[in-house]
Amino acid sequence: MAKNRSIFEDVTETQKPAAVPGGVSRDRGRARRLVRGWLMVLFSLVVLMVAVGGLTRLTDSGLSITEWAPLSGAIPPMSAAEWEAEFEAYRQIPEYQLQNRGMSMAEFKVIYWWEWGHRQLGRVIGLVWAIGFFGLLVTRNIPPGWTGRLFLLGLLGGTQGAIGWWMVHSGLQEGMLDVASYRLATHLGIAFLILGLIAWFIFKLGREEAALMQARREGDRKLKGMATGLMHLSFVQILIGALVAGIDAGRNYIDWPLMAGGFTPPGMWALEPVWRNLFENDGTVQFIHRIVGYLILLFGIGAWIASRRTARLATKRAFDWVGVMIFGQIVLGIVTVMHSSPWYLAIWHQLGAVLLLVLILRARFLAMYPLPQSVKGAAA
């Protein structure tokens, strides 16, 4: 029979350990830091991929491998016979027959290694995503609500690989010397979409969920809207830039601010049907790229002026950097065109687009989730 206890008697057998203040949030904070670190690695790899992909296009290397072999393609030719088989496959496509006939084996190896490196880097990115995602999933280090978002990155990465082959396949068709420009734009657009998502996730994981919810109540909707518009316009410009690269439109019309002495290039609507000029007419595509660049500059100035009205210093500084980068990117674009788009300027212009997009996203993030600030204006 149970022994009667005094109501004042201490009960020690069933006492639970005292809760540690902030224990749950500390564990979630650790998970957020782990995921954020992994995403930073992925972001760096995707930026490298954009650079390598750009150089692959600028060196006309993208069609040197004429088949898509996701597994066996990871192993390059290991013997003279295997190299000869790869070279023979390349000799069968229009790029070799109409543009590179007479190329030596040594010259072929240069463009082959560029494309092989491009594809291999894609495999590395896929592996880093898979190891990170499933490792974090198994160890329960993915914060609540983040599993779907992180899985989406892997899904987009796999889709990007398929789009890459869809792009390359277009360049193997009769009469084609390069890949189809609109497929190149799709390929680059997905790459920038992945970059933008990773950057946004990194920003959000840098602060606790409760802090973000509190900050959102003090966000600036108008400034967020302007940053969103600037982000969309810049993304469209990136797609147009891919069209410029796809038809080598940046190598012609090297005068500025005019084009061949006029405001618009000659023969701007010469191709039939008319819509083809938007994709295949080098003068038309470059003209549109210039005009959208001017629109981004005007929009950016408007967003910068609007940011002067906020009391949040960090938000102001973010829009300052956006303005500086827009101006720098336009100057670099002009210099690139006036030098007929050499690879070393063209690749910096492409990387400048990456930096500009990230800066716009950061400004948008701080407009939505302003940092705490003391009464004197210093960041808390």
C-alpha beads as a LAMMPS data file, in Angstrom:
LAMMPS data file: protein, C-alpha beads

380 atoms
379 bonds

1 atom types
1 bond types

-500.0 500.0 xlo xhi
-500.0 500.0 ylo yhi
-500.0 500.0 zlo zhi

Masses

1 110.0

Atoms # bond

1 1 1 0.000 0.000 0.000
2 1 1 1.300 3.428 -0.891
3 1 1 2.710 5.442 1.977
4 1 1 0.803 8.607 2.866
5 1 1 2.786 11.789 2.190
6 1 1 2.637 15.152 3.829
7 1 1 1.421 17.870 1.528
8 1 1 4.592 19.778 2.438
9 1 1 6.918 16.876 1.610
10 1 1 9.382 17.394 -1.287
11 1 1 8.866 15.043 -4.185
12 1 1 12.176 14.272 -5.875
13 1 1 11.632 10.996 -7.768
14 1 1 9.491 12.485 -10.530
15 1 1 11.091 15.899 -10.852
16 1 1 12.009 16.853 -14.424
17 1 1 15.208 18.668 -15.308
18 1 1 14.811 22.411 -15.542
19 1 1 14.257 23.771 -19.014
20 1 1 17.229 25.525 -20.533
21 1 1 16.249 29.059 -21.606
22 1 1 16.375 29.364 -25.386
23 1 1 17.097 25.650 -25.837
24 1 1 14.696 25.091 -28.756
25 1 1 15.655 28.280 -30.569
26 1 1 19.326 27.483 -30.063
27 1 1 18.888 24.068 -31.747
28 1 1 16.986 25.662 -34.614
29 1 1 19.632 28.341 -34.878
30 1 1 22.253 25.639 -35.334
31 1 1 20.180 24.041 -38.101
32 1 1 19.777 27.403 -39.841
33 1 1 23.534 27.985 -39.699
34 1 1 24.283 24.534 -41.142
35 1 1 21.831 24.959 -44.017
36 1 1 23.066 28.492 -44.665
37 1 1 26.690 27.353 -44.838
38 1 1 25.778 24.574 -47.269
39 1 1 23.828 27.047 -49.427
40 1 1 26.820 29.397 -49.518
41 1 1 28.929 26.570 -50.943
42 1 1 26.234 25.846 -53.533
43 1 1 25.980 29.531 -54.425
44 1 1 29.738 29.777 -55.015
45 1 1 29.656 26.685 -57.231
46 1 1 26.744 27.989 -59.304
47 1 1 28.509 31.341 -59.807
48 1 1 31.567 29.402 -60.985
49 1 1 29.271 27.402 -63.269
50 1 1 27.897 30.605 -64.812
51 1 1 31.453 31.808 -65.484
52 1 1 32.580 28.479 -66.960
53 1 1 29.402 28.280 -69.046
54 1 1 30.009 31.796 -70.354
55 1 1 33.582 30.966 -71.295
56 1 1 32.417 27.762 -72.942
57 1 1 30.115 29.840 -75.140
58 1 1 32.723 32.528 -75.821
59 1 1 35.311 29.930 -76.886
60 1 1 32.767 28.122 -79.135
61 1 1 33.318 24.935 -77.146
62 1 1 29.727 23.964 -76.362
63 1 1 29.222 21.612 -79.313
64 1 1 32.474 19.685 -78.955
65 1 1 30.731 16.804 -77.120
66 1 1 27.912 15.541 -79.312
67 1 1 26.083 13.189 -76.940
68 1 1 24.470 13.390 -73.519
69 1 1 25.775 10.688 -71.210
70 1 1 24.993 11.715 -67.607
71 1 1 26.964 8.821 -66.071
72 1 1 29.543 7.553 -68.571
73 1 1 30.218 11.112 -69.763
74 1 1 31.994 11.836 -66.498
75 1 1 34.989 9.870 -67.811
76 1 1 36.936 11.701 -70.553
77 1 1 38.706 9.904 -73.431
78 1 1 41.594 7.848 -72.008
79 1 1 43.284 6.587 -75.177
80 1 1 44.193 7.800 -78.654
81 1 1 41.407 5.646 -80.112
82 1 1 38.807 7.204 -77.788
83 1 1 40.000 10.704 -78.664
84 1 1 39.748 9.888 -82.350
85 1 1 36.189 8.613 -81.892
86 1 1 35.182 11.842 -80.135
87 1 1 36.830 13.943 -82.829
88 1 1 35.137 11.930 -85.570
89 1 1 31.735 12.549 -83.973
90 1 1 32.508 16.276 -83.926
91 1 1 33.508 16.181 -87.611
92 1 1 29.970 15.107 -88.498
93 1 1 28.238 18.241 -87.208
94 1 1 27.729 21.509 -89.169
95 1 1 29.973 23.572 -86.860
96 1 1 33.014 21.580 -87.928
97 1 1 32.017 21.227 -91.573
98 1 1 31.098 24.888 -92.121
99 1 1 33.328 26.698 -89.637
100 1 1 36.158 24.580 -88.225
101 1 1 37.078 22.269 -91.095
102 1 1 40.753 21.363 -90.896
103 1 1 40.924 21.720 -87.096
104 1 1 43.763 19.716 -85.561
105 1 1 43.392 17.204 -82.749
106 1 1 45.218 19.587 -80.392
107 1 1 42.739 22.365 -81.202
108 1 1 39.821 19.995 -80.721
109 1 1 41.087 18.958 -77.301
110 1 1 41.040 22.584 -76.133
111 1 1 37.335 23.051 -76.848
112 1 1 36.551 19.510 -75.651
113 1 1 38.075 20.140 -72.214
114 1 1 36.082 23.352 -71.834
115 1 1 32.776 21.569 -72.467
116 1 1 33.791 18.523 -70.411
117 1 1 34.727 20.784 -67.511
118 1 1 31.397 22.586 -67.816
119 1 1 29.460 19.321 -67.629
120 1 1 31.664 17.940 -64.880
121 1 1 31.068 21.016 -62.733
122 1 1 27.340 20.437 -63.161
123 1 1 27.791 16.926 -61.796
124 1 1 29.772 18.264 -58.832
125 1 1 27.000 20.756 -58.036
126 1 1 24.415 17.971 -58.179
127 1 1 26.523 15.840 -55.853
128 1 1 27.034 18.682 -53.367
129 1 1 23.289 19.332 -53.341
130 1 1 22.421 15.645 -52.844
131 1 1 24.965 15.037 -50.063
132 1 1 23.968 18.232 -48.275
133 1 1 20.215 17.827 -48.637
134 1 1 19.958 14.181 -47.638
135 1 1 22.620 14.554 -44.943
136 1 1 20.718 17.443 -43.362
137 1 1 17.436 15.559 -43.773
138 1 1 18.691 12.366 -42.084
139 1 1 20.292 14.270 -39.202
140 1 1 17.120 16.400 -38.798
141 1 1 19.002 19.625 -39.346
142 1 1 16.545 21.180 -41.792
143 1 1 14.529 23.956 -40.111
144 1 1 10.713 23.575 -40.123
145 1 1 9.186 24.605 -43.430
146 1 1 12.442 24.449 -45.382
147 1 1 12.472 20.898 -46.773
148 1 1 10.349 21.736 -49.822
149 1 1 12.335 24.857 -50.636
150 1 1 15.655 23.042 -50.496
151 1 1 14.286 20.130 -52.542
152 1 1 13.153 22.647 -55.170
153 1 1 16.790 23.670 -55.701
154 1 1 17.697 20.079 -56.551
155 1 1 14.712 19.766 -58.860
156 1 1 15.698 22.940 -60.706
157 1 1 19.291 21.697 -60.930
158 1 1 18.181 18.437 -62.538
159 1 1 15.935 20.333 -64.926
160 1 1 18.864 22.572 -65.812
161 1 1 20.912 19.562 -66.886
162 1 1 18.148 18.430 -69.250
163 1 1 17.745 21.964 -70.618
164 1 1 21.501 22.074 -71.192
165 1 1 21.298 19.064 -73.489
166 1 1 18.158 20.462 -75.167
167 1 1 20.241 23.554 -75.876
168 1 1 23.273 21.660 -77.188
169 1 1 21.072 19.411 -79.343
170 1 1 19.795 22.458 -81.241
171 1 1 23.343 23.257 -82.355
172 1 1 23.809 19.796 -83.858
173 1 1 21.044 20.255 -86.420
174 1 1 21.485 20.890 -90.137
175 1 1 22.748 24.396 -90.922
176 1 1 23.400 25.364 -87.277
177 1 1 26.791 26.767 -86.249
178 1 1 25.752 27.573 -82.675
179 1 1 23.031 26.586 -80.256
180 1 1 19.629 28.248 -80.649
181 1 1 19.754 31.629 -78.908
182 1 1 16.370 31.264 -77.209
183 1 1 17.463 27.910 -75.747
184 1 1 20.655 29.536 -74.503
185 1 1 18.516 32.239 -72.878
186 1 1 16.383 29.557 -71.195
187 1 1 19.501 27.800 -69.907
188 1 1 21.015 30.998 -68.511
189 1 1 17.663 32.129 -67.123
190 1 1 17.289 28.936 -65.067
191 1 1 20.843 29.386 -63.768
192 1 1 20.023 32.900 -62.559
193 1 1 16.731 31.694 -61.077
194 1 1 18.654 29.117 -59.039
195 1 1 21.196 31.753 -57.988
196 1 1 18.450 34.159 -56.959
197 1 1 16.644 31.542 -54.889
198 1 1 19.836 30.465 -53.124
199 1 1 20.736 34.089 -52.332
200 1 1 17.239 34.777 -50.975
201 1 1 17.349 31.645 -48.804
202 1 1 20.761 32.692 -47.454
203 1 1 19.375 36.095 -46.510
204 1 1 16.358 34.588 -44.739
205 1 1 18.367 31.977 -42.858
206 1 1 20.691 34.673 -41.557
207 1 1 18.053 35.766 -39.041
208 1 1 15.699 33.838 -36.762
209 1 1 12.119 33.328 -37.904
210 1 1 10.740 35.338 -34.979
211 1 1 13.030 38.263 -35.838
212 1 1 11.886 38.145 -39.466
213 1 1 8.223 38.182 -38.432
214 1 1 8.841 41.179 -36.209
215 1 1 10.851 43.009 -38.885
216 1 1 8.198 42.407 -41.542
217 1 1 5.714 44.520 -39.585
218 1 1 8.056 47.476 -40.107
219 1 1 8.821 46.787 -43.769
220 1 1 8.452 49.403 -46.508
221 1 1 5.926 48.107 -49.066
222 1 1 6.590 50.803 -51.632
223 1 1 10.342 50.269 -51.533
224 1 1 9.848 46.510 -51.693
225 1 1 7.629 46.986 -54.770
226 1 1 10.237 49.113 -56.528
227 1 1 12.970 46.588 -55.741
228 1 1 10.718 43.815 -57.070
229 1 1 10.151 45.704 -60.314
230 1 1 13.878 46.334 -60.651
231 1 1 14.560 42.652 -60.025
232 1 1 12.130 41.569 -62.761
233 1 1 13.463 44.103 -65.265
234 1 1 17.033 43.019 -64.559
235 1 1 16.093 39.367 -65.066
236 1 1 14.561 40.219 -68.445
237 1 1 17.794 42.043 -69.324
238 1 1 19.798 38.935 -68.428
239 1 1 17.669 36.899 -70.852
240 1 1 18.189 39.510 -73.580
241 1 1 21.913 39.422 -72.835
242 1 1 21.833 35.684 -73.484
243 1 1 20.218 36.353 -76.867
244 1 1 23.018 38.845 -77.597
245 1 1 25.613 36.193 -76.745
246 1 1 23.776 33.489 -78.667
247 1 1 24.030 35.291 -82.026
248 1 1 27.269 37.192 -81.276
249 1 1 25.320 40.463 -81.479
250 1 1 27.819 42.175 -79.198
251 1 1 30.581 41.927 -81.797
252 1 1 28.871 44.264 -84.259
253 1 1 27.771 47.925 -84.026
254 1 1 30.692 48.949 -81.855
255 1 1 29.901 52.672 -81.815
256 1 1 28.035 54.316 -78.948
257 1 1 25.609 55.951 -78.259
258 1 1 24.588 55.525 -81.921
259 1 1 24.484 52.290 -83.916
260 1 1 26.169 52.512 -87.319
261 1 1 25.666 56.269 -87.153
262 1 1 21.938 56.161 -86.341
263 1 1 19.729 55.812 -83.316
264 1 1 18.479 52.450 -84.583
265 1 1 20.580 49.947 -86.558
266 1 1 20.034 49.556 -90.315
267 1 1 17.753 46.716 -91.368
268 1 1 16.232 46.448 -87.898
269 1 1 13.127 44.623 -89.215
270 1 1 14.634 43.045 -92.336
271 1 1 13.973 39.396 -91.462
272 1 1 10.689 37.674 -92.273
273 1 1 8.520 36.926 -90.429
274 1 1 9.034 40.055 -88.340
275 1 1 9.237 38.235 -84.976
276 1 1 12.509 36.556 -86.074
277 1 1 14.270 39.920 -85.747
278 1 1 13.745 39.786 -81.970
279 1 1 15.866 36.629 -81.779
280 1 1 18.058 36.477 -84.887
281 1 1 18.786 40.031 -86.046
282 1 1 22.018 41.104 -84.340
283 1 1 21.263 44.821 -84.664
284 1 1 17.732 44.494 -83.283
285 1 1 18.775 42.331 -80.330
286 1 1 21.638 44.642 -79.379
287 1 1 19.389 47.708 -79.715
288 1 1 16.811 46.163 -77.347
289 1 1 19.593 45.251 -74.910
290 1 1 20.779 48.872 -74.889
291 1 1 17.282 50.317 -74.393
292 1 1 16.454 47.968 -71.522
293 1 1 19.783 48.939 -69.931
294 1 1 18.736 52.607 -70.024
295 1 1 15.346 51.692 -68.522
296 1 1 17.076 49.845 -65.684
297 1 1 19.204 52.927 -65.040
298 1 1 16.115 55.172 -64.843
299 1 1 14.232 52.672 -62.680
300 1 1 17.272 52.293 -60.450
301 1 1 17.535 56.053 -59.977
302 1 1 13.848 56.125 -59.034
303 1 1 14.314 53.332 -56.486
304 1 1 17.373 55.080 -55.058
305 1 1 15.461 58.363 -54.668
306 1 1 12.607 56.490 -52.961
307 1 1 15.083 54.850 -50.577
308 1 1 16.183 58.295 -49.335
309 1 1 12.887 58.567 -47.470
310 1 1 13.441 55.550 -45.247
311 1 1 14.965 56.021 -41.810
312 1 1 16.689 52.621 -42.009
313 1 1 20.374 53.218 -42.707
314 1 1 21.107 49.609 -43.726
315 1 1 18.289 49.736 -46.281
316 1 1 19.567 53.039 -47.655
317 1 1 23.082 51.629 -48.019
318 1 1 21.721 48.574 -49.811
319 1 1 20.057 50.780 -52.435
320 1 1 23.232 52.875 -52.656
321 1 1 25.146 49.768 -53.726
322 1 1 22.446 48.852 -56.239
323 1 1 22.803 52.290 -57.826
324 1 1 26.589 52.031 -57.965
325 1 1 26.428 48.576 -59.552
326 1 1 23.835 49.563 -62.154
327 1 1 26.040 52.440 -63.272
328 1 1 29.148 50.237 -63.288
329 1 1 27.405 47.469 -65.230
330 1 1 26.208 49.907 -67.901
331 1 1 29.699 51.398 -68.294
332 1 1 31.201 47.915 -68.531
333 1 1 28.601 46.941 -71.131
334 1 1 29.421 49.995 -73.251
335 1 1 33.157 49.308 -73.030
336 1 1 32.553 45.645 -73.924
337 1 1 30.561 46.529 -77.053
338 1 1 33.014 49.231 -78.160
339 1 1 35.812 46.636 -78.026
340 1 1 33.727 44.102 -79.987
341 1 1 33.062 41.916 -76.937
342 1 1 36.413 40.227 -76.205
343 1 1 35.977 37.245 -73.894
344 1 1 37.729 38.851 -70.919
345 1 1 35.329 41.831 -70.924
346 1 1 32.243 39.787 -71.803
347 1 1 32.758 37.395 -68.897
348 1 1 33.165 40.257 -66.419
349 1 1 29.963 41.769 -67.776
350 1 1 28.180 38.474 -67.170
351 1 1 29.531 38.192 -63.629
352 1 1 28.508 41.806 -63.079
353 1 1 24.940 40.716 -63.794
354 1 1 25.247 38.128 -61.012
355 1 1 26.457 40.747 -58.539
356 1 1 23.767 43.229 -59.561
357 1 1 20.991 40.681 -59.127
358 1 1 22.260 39.719 -55.661
359 1 1 22.488 43.374 -54.611
360 1 1 18.931 44.026 -55.809
361 1 1 17.712 40.981 -53.875
362 1 1 19.526 42.199 -50.763
363 1 1 17.940 45.655 -51.082
364 1 1 14.529 44.037 -51.531
365 1 1 15.121 41.830 -48.492
366 1 1 16.055 44.786 -46.295
367 1 1 13.040 46.735 -47.539
368 1 1 10.845 43.804 -46.458
369 1 1 12.758 42.900 -43.290
370 1 1 14.565 46.046 -42.071
371 1 1 17.337 45.583 -39.537
372 1 1 16.718 46.778 -35.959
373 1 1 18.021 50.281 -35.437
374 1 1 18.590 52.436 -32.388
375 1 1 16.963 55.814 -31.963
376 1 1 20.216 57.521 -32.954
377 1 1 20.217 55.647 -36.235
378 1 1 23.011 53.174 -35.557
379 1 1 22.216 49.561 -36.344
380 1 1 21.204 47.739 -33.182

Bonds

1 1 1 2
2 1 2 3
3 1 3 4
4 1 4 5
5 1 5 6
6 1 6 7
7 1 7 8
8 1 8 9
9 1 9 10
10 1 10 11
11 1 11 12
12 1 12 13
13 1 13 14
14 1 14 15
15 1 15 16
16 1 16 17
17 1 17 18
18 1 18 19
19 1 19 20
20 1 20 21
21 1 21 22
22 1 22 23
23 1 23 24
24 1 24 25
25 1 25 26
26 1 26 27
27 1 27 28
28 1 28 29
29 1 29 30
30 1 30 31
31 1 31 32
32 1 32 33
33 1 33 34
34 1 34 35
35 1 35 36
36 1 36 37
37 1 37 38
38 1 38 39
39 1 39 40
40 1 40 41
41 1 41 42
42 1 42 43
43 1 43 44
44 1 44 45
45 1 45 46
46 1 46 47
47 1 47 48
48 1 48 49
49 1 49 50
50 1 50 51
51 1 51 52
52 1 52 53
53 1 53 54
54 1 54 55
55 1 55 56
56 1 56 57
57 1 57 58
58 1 58 59
59 1 59 60
60 1 60 61
61 1 61 62
62 1 62 63
63 1 63 64
64 1 64 65
65 1 65 66
66 1 66 67
67 1 67 68
68 1 68 69
69 1 69 70
70 1 70 71
71 1 71 72
72 1 72 73
73 1 73 74
74 1 74 75
75 1 75 76
76 1 76 77
77 1 77 78
78 1 78 79
79 1 79 80
80 1 80 81
81 1 81 82
82 1 82 83
83 1 83 84
84 1 84 85
85 1 85 86
86 1 86 87
87 1 87 88
88 1 88 89
89 1 89 90
90 1 90 91
91 1 91 92
92 1 92 93
93 1 93 94
94 1 94 95
95 1 95 96
96 1 96 97
97 1 97 98
98 1 98 99
99 1 99 100
100 1 100 101
101 1 101 102
102 1 102 103
103 1 103 104
104 1 104 105
105 1 105 106
106 1 106 107
107 1 107 108
108 1 108 109
109 1 109 110
110 1 110 111
111 1 111 112
112 1 112 113
113 1 113 114
114 1 114 115
115 1 115 116
116 1 116 117
117 1 117 118
118 1 118 119
119 1 119 120
120 1 120 121
121 1 121 122
122 1 122 123
123 1 123 124
124 1 124 125
125 1 125 126
126 1 126 127
127 1 127 128
128 1 128 129
129 1 129 130
130 1 130 131
131 1 131 132
132 1 132 133
133 1 133 134
134 1 134 135
135 1 135 136
136 1 136 137
137 1 137 138
138 1 138 139
139 1 139 140
140 1 140 141
141 1 141 142
142 1 142 143
143 1 143 144
144 1 144 145
145 1 145 146
146 1 146 147
147 1 147 148
148 1 148 149
149 1 149 150
150 1 150 151
151 1 151 152
152 1 152 153
153 1 153 154
154 1 154 155
155 1 155 156
156 1 156 157
157 1 157 158
158 1 158 159
159 1 159 160
160 1 160 161
161 1 161 162
162 1 162 163
163 1 163 164
164 1 164 165
165 1 165 166
166 1 166 167
167 1 167 168
168 1 168 169
169 1 169 170
170 1 170 171
171 1 171 172
172 1 172 173
173 1 173 174
174 1 174 175
175 1 175 176
176 1 176 177
177 1 177 178
178 1 178 179
179 1 179 180
180 1 180 181
181 1 181 182
182 1 182 183
183 1 183 184
184 1 184 185
185 1 185 186
186 1 186 187
187 1 187 188
188 1 188 189
189 1 189 190
190 1 190 191
191 1 191 192
192 1 192 193
193 1 193 194
194 1 194 195
195 1 195 196
196 1 196 197
197 1 197 198
198 1 198 199
199 1 199 200
200 1 200 201
201 1 201 202
202 1 202 203
203 1 203 204
204 1 204 205
205 1 205 206
206 1 206 207
207 1 207 208
208 1 208 209
209 1 209 210
210 1 210 211
211 1 211 212
212 1 212 213
213 1 213 214
214 1 214 215
215 1 215 216
216 1 216 217
217 1 217 218
218 1 218 219
219 1 219 220
220 1 220 221
221 1 221 222
222 1 222 223
223 1 223 224
224 1 224 225
225 1 225 226
226 1 226 227
227 1 227 228
228 1 228 229
229 1 229 230
230 1 230 231
231 1 231 232
232 1 232 233
233 1 233 234
234 1 234 235
235 1 235 236
236 1 236 237
237 1 237 238
238 1 238 239
239 1 239 240
240 1 240 241
241 1 241 242
242 1 242 243
243 1 243 244
244 1 244 245
245 1 245 246
246 1 246 247
247 1 247 248
248 1 248 249
249 1 249 250
250 1 250 251
251 1 251 252
252 1 252 253
253 1 253 254
254 1 254 255
255 1 255 256
256 1 256 257
257 1 257 258
258 1 258 259
259 1 259 260
260 1 260 261
261 1 261 262
262 1 262 263
263 1 263 264
264 1 264 265
265 1 265 266
266 1 266 267
267 1 267 268
268 1 268 269
269 1 269 270
270 1 270 271
271 1 271 272
272 1 272 273
273 1 273 274
274 1 274 275
275 1 275 276
276 1 276 277
277 1 277 278
278 1 278 279
279 1 279 280
280 1 280 281
281 1 281 282
282 1 282 283
283 1 283 284
284 1 284 285
285 1 285 286
286 1 286 287
287 1 287 288
288 1 288 289
289 1 289 290
290 1 290 291
291 1 291 292
292 1 292 293
293 1 293 294
294 1 294 295
295 1 295 296
296 1 296 297
297 1 297 298
298 1 298 299
299 1 299 300
300 1 300 301
301 1 301 302
302 1 302 303
303 1 303 304
304 1 304 305
305 1 305 306
306 1 306 307
307 1 307 308
308 1 308 309
309 1 309 310
310 1 310 311
311 1 311 312
312 1 312 313
313 1 313 314
314 1 314 315
315 1 315 316
316 1 316 317
317 1 317 318
318 1 318 319
319 1 319 320
320 1 320 321
321 1 321 322
322 1 322 323
323 1 323 324
324 1 324 325
325 1 325 326
326 1 326 327
327 1 327 328
328 1 328 329
329 1 329 330
330 1 330 331
331 1 331 332
332 1 332 333
333 1 333 334
334 1 334 335
335 1 335 336
336 1 336 337
337 1 337 338
338 1 338 339
339 1 339 340
340 1 340 341
341 1 341 342
342 1 342 343
343 1 343 344
344 1 344 345
345 1 345 346
346 1 346 347
347 1 347 348
348 1 348 349
349 1 349 350
350 1 350 351
351 1 351 352
352 1 352 353
353 1 353 354
354 1 354 355
355 1 355 356
356 1 356 357
357 1 357 358
358 1 358 359
359 1 359 360
360 1 360 361
361 1 361 362
362 1 362 363
363 1 363 364
364 1 364 365
365 1 365 366
366 1 366 367
367 1 367 368
368 1 368 369
369 1 369 370
370 1 370 371
371 1 371 372
372 1 372 373
373 1 373 374
374 1 374 375
375 1 375 376
376 1 376 377
377 1 377 378
378 1 378 379
379 1 379 380
